[in-house]
Amino acid sequence: MRLMLLALLLCSAAAAQKPEYAFYSEYRDFMSSLWVKNQSITPAQVHAAYQSKLKADGIPDHEIARRIKVLETQSAQLEADRWDRYFSNASNEKHFSQKPNGFLMSFAADRRPGVALDYAMGTGRNAIYLAQLGWDVYGFDHSKVAVAEAQKQAVFQKLKLHTAAVSDSEYDFGKERFDLIVFSWSMPLIDTRKVIDSLKPGGTVLMECAVDYVGRNGMLKKFDGLRIERYEIVRGLADWYDRHEVEIIRMIARKQ
């Protein structure tokens, strides 16, 4: 039944894909290469560099202008479309872990449950794990397909999740709402002051991601308003990256 649902979703997502979005995969690879070199680069700087690249590649001016306009006005839709199509394809399940993140499990196993936010939750493997432990769990993701799958699994297990299919720039973080915010193979693309403000006093940010997501010290700078209780770089099996062994950042940071 689940595979049938995913197959139907895949057909729907493929049919809905706009031809004018076809360039986005190439752009995203280009953006990622710049981000790895400089985590402080702004969208405007990325777009300027992309314009220069397209001009050097001989792309007509009218097409360059069209792409930049789409990037400037439809960035959330572009990212949502990408991830909807990714999660709709059942064959992609082998490329990322279906189990809760091990670092999160080691942290949460002996903690008293509170209110948690699963940042870029995907299909909900970590959100569901926390809900099983008694946490009141919120989560969001670009992909409505992924969020729907998380809710389906939660209903099946008689668990409750508070979810939204939005980007982090659209999510309402609020003030002093969360005891725990989990970045599991995700990273903040917004001003991290919004994340910090949404933590309760004593609340924790827990992060595990690949070094080349954020640079070796990128998250230390972004969360220097918190007390860093643990920060390490290890080699290990990635939850994503086709499950390859990579350099991994693990961080626990607490609000005073």
MOVENCOR-V664579 format. One record per helix or strand of 2 or more residues. SS is the DSSP state (2 for helix, 1 for strand). FROM is the first residue (numbers start at 1). TO is the last residue. If there is no record, write none. Layout:
SS;FROM;TO  SS;FROM;TO
This chain:
2;2;16  2;19;21  2;24;37  2;43;56  2;61;73  2;75;88  2;90;95  2;102;108  1;115;119  2;125;132  1;136;140  2;144;156  1;161;164  1;178;184  2;192;198  1;199;210  2;211;214  2;218;222  1;227;237  2;241;243  1;245;254
